[in-house]
């Protein structure tokens, strides 16, 4: 696949690294000399110092032969105009743009919805942009999903199933501590599958002989209702978040609050997809040191307690009883401060914390500080973009932990070489693991067994190493 990336910042470089590792042909463009030089030193691809919003530059970069254009410059207008320009001349190219202006994103989405028929079929999308992504929306969705699932740790949910992948830590003295995977089925009546084992900052696919050690983390795939019992086996428990405080009333804090607060009943939505409500917050608070942001939050969320205050002020926290809250969501614009705030609030008595961090490099640090769910801001955008680059048979891509493992949702095409074979027959321990399967005529995913036979149209959820994902997708016949 040939791709042109306009914008050599963190997101552009991370995307280029992933795409180059998958043997794609990438050209990166940035008009800043220092940024272009820095990108060139990191990437094994063509890097051009030029204006990416000029058709001449894009054609020099090979846009006529490209499959995808990705615009991730610091300017929303440049990203949108570049996509529109390319769409006018090369409409067959997939175009993806990142925007940071919330009004652009919301207004574009509203226009598409209001005129859905206009932009369907062979009609070109609005502004010629096939996929418009807003970083704050992507991050807020991840945070709300964590809240929805109890904020106990990283949680990945999937459409059309009650199964979810939850990161759990093995506590010393727990029922699972010291056990080999092949021996733990007898410890519970609940169905589950262990997708990965993380130890000493490294993540690996498990085998039956893998021993679970204290302090190690596992990815447990199980039904949502069974999670509390499985957490108990690990020596932990799911805690109801009856009192929630959001620290930071900026855009992400506002989006999170909008999704968690139902104005009239003061409840919060715990089902992000589908709108199903399963828990209710008795108290919801918002804190921001910026007077204007606090005032806006007070007007937008009249059922919440809104404070114009410093969240590091212990006397304020104790006076307003913030220290007794069940969950603190730290989403200020200062990502390092979010980690410190999360650890500080837990030290004062807050039971659980979610903190927005800069990228996956800070995830391990945040966990060592005691943060229950660190959300890497920059990486959620990379994940979202990569999900759109896997071809029609790939429905989604989710990076796990420190970025070395991926969850891939794909559909088996008719020409797939694995059709008619059982999972036991195609198994390749250490390279991939099939977590879930949904038949073309079924309503939901199930955890498959070794004797499960694969058929055309089956939807699979796989876990594999990031460096092997292209090879694994090709093996299943679901490559780009």
Order of alpha helices (4+ residues) and beta strands (2+ residues): beta-alpha-beta-alpha-beta-alpha-beta-alpha-beta-alpha-beta-alpha-beta-beta-beta-beta-beta-alpha-beta-alpha-beta-alpha-beta-alpha-beta-alpha-beta-alpha-beta-alpha-beta-beta-alpha-beta-beta-alpha
